[in-house]
Amino acid sequence: MMTSARNLIQADTGSPSIGEPVYLVVGRLRRPHGIRGEILMELLVGIDVFNTADRQIYVGDNKRPFKLTSVREHAKGLLIQLENLHSRDSVEEFRNQSVWITAADLPELSDGSFYDYQLIDLQVFDDKSRLLGTLVEVIKTGANDVYVVKRPTEKDLLLPAIPSVVLEVDLSQKLMKVHLIPGLVENYQVD
């Protein structure tokens, strides 16, 4: 059964220590708006991540914590206001900085859905239980996502994220089962 993915980018490349939160980049602050401390945020994720004020966010590489006091749609992004910042000058310093949230703060997805960052490092097996490699990247295309599978001795495998190829994703077991259709892999023995 094919499951759907939600785009989120994990920018921290190292593994967190046990108990340390996993931070995900969800947006980028652009420019102040007006004189009361609002700032435009470009979204890298769906707007449903910011469906409410009072959300905890972290700004910049040092992940400075802030609570959102207001959120409203504007153009192709959001106008946000950060707690205790009420002037244009007070938010100017955050221009062009990343906005992070913790993975634990993500909205829950329906069964059979997952976030892209959850796919990274899954072991990918074919439908005959042969290990193909490790999923290392999700490429967004216009038609469907493409999963990049790193193989130990061969070039990377590019798998289209379509139901006829991706048969199962098991996050608890950290594995993905796929069916390789003709032409995906050179010299692949179907038996």
N, C-alpha and C positions, 0 to 999 in steps of 0.2 A: 504494500500500500504506500503510495507516494504521500509525503508530508510536505507542508509548505514552510517556507523560511521567511523570516523577517530580517531586514537589513539592519545590522548594527556593526559598528567597527570597533574592534578591540585594539587600542593603540599601545597599551602596555605590552611589550613583547616578552618580558620575562614572566615566569610563573609566580603567582603570589605565594607567600608563605602561608602555612596553615593558619586559618583564622583571619588573614588579611583580605580585605575586600578586592574584588575584581572591578576595575574601573573601565568604563566604556565611553568613548567619545560619541556624543549625540548631536553636537552642534558647534557652531563657531560664532562668537560675538563679532559684530561688524562695526556699527557706528551708533553713537548716541542719537536719540530721537526726542526732539522737544527739549524742554528745560526742567522737567521734573524727575529725571533719573531713569527714564526708559532707555533701553538699548536694543537694537535690532539683532536677532539671532537667526543665522542661517541654519536650517535643520538638515541633519544627515540621516534622520530617522523619521518615522511617521509621527504625525502630530499627536497621536494618542498617548505618547510617552509624557506629554505635557498637558494633559487634559485638566489639570487642576493647579491652582496656586498652592502654596505651602509645600511644594516639592523641594527636597534637598538637592542642590546641585553643587558641583565643584568647578572652579574656574582656574584656567591656566595650568602650566606644567607642574606647579607646586600644589595643585588641587585645593585651592582656598575654598572653604565651605561657605555657602550662602543658601538662604531660604528664598524661594520665589514668593513675592507678595502679589504680583499680578502677571497675567499671561493673556495676550490677545493676538489673534491672527493679523498679519499685515503683509501685503504683497505675497512673496514666496517664502515667508518665514514667520517669525513671531516677534512681537514687542514684549519684552520682559522687564520687570522691575525687581531689583534685588533688595532684600531686607536692609534697612538703615542707610540706603543710598538714594538720596532724593534730589540730586542736581545733575545737570549735564556733566559738570567737571568731575563729579564723584565716580562716574562710570567710564569716563574717557580712558582711564588707564587700562581698561579691560578690552579695548578695541583689538580685534584680530586674535583673541585668545580662544582656546578650545573650551567647550563645556562638557563636563563629564557627569555621569551618574554611576552608581554602583549597580552591578548586575542584580543584586538582591532587590533593588528598587524598581526593576522593570515590571511593567504590567504582565500579569499571567496570560499565557496564550492558551487557546483551546487545545484539546487533545489532538495529537498528530501534527502540531505546529511547533516550530522552534526558531530561535534566533541564529543568525549566521555564525556568530562567534562560538556557539555551542558545537558546531560541526568541526571546527579546527582541531586537529590531532585525532580524529576518529580513524580507526583502522578500517580499511576498505577491502572487502572480500567479494569475490565473484559468487555466482549462484551455485558453484561447486565447492564452496568453502575454501578457495585458494586465496591467500593474502596477495593483494595487488599493491598495497602501499598505504601511505598515510595522507589524509586530506589536509592540505596546507593552505588553501586559499579558495575563496568563493569570488568568482568574477561575475559582475553584473552585466548582462547584455540586454538588448531590447526584447528578445523573444523569451529567453529563459536563462537562469543562472547556469554557470559552468563551474564544476568542481575540479580543482587542480589536485591531482593525487601524485605525491612524490614517491617514486619507486627507487629501490636501493641501487640497482645496477643498470637501469634503463632510463630513457628520457621520461619526463613527467607525462602523466596520462590526463587528458582533458575529457571530463564526463559531462554530458548535458544533463541538467537536473530536470528530467522528464520521467513520467511514470513508467515508461517502458524500459528505462535504464535503472533508476533508483527504486529498488524493491522494498527496502526496509532501512529505517534509521532507528537505532537503539542507543539512546544517550546514556542509559544506565550501564550498559556494557561497553560503551565507547566504540561502537562499530556501525558500519554501513554495509548493506548487502546490495550488490548491483548485478545487472545482467548486461553483458557486453554484446552489443549488436555488431554485426559485421561492419568492418571498416574502422572501428574505434581504436584497435590495437593491432600493430603489425606483428606478424608471426605468432599470433595467439592461438593456442590449441584449444578448441571447443570441447573435444572428446564427447 
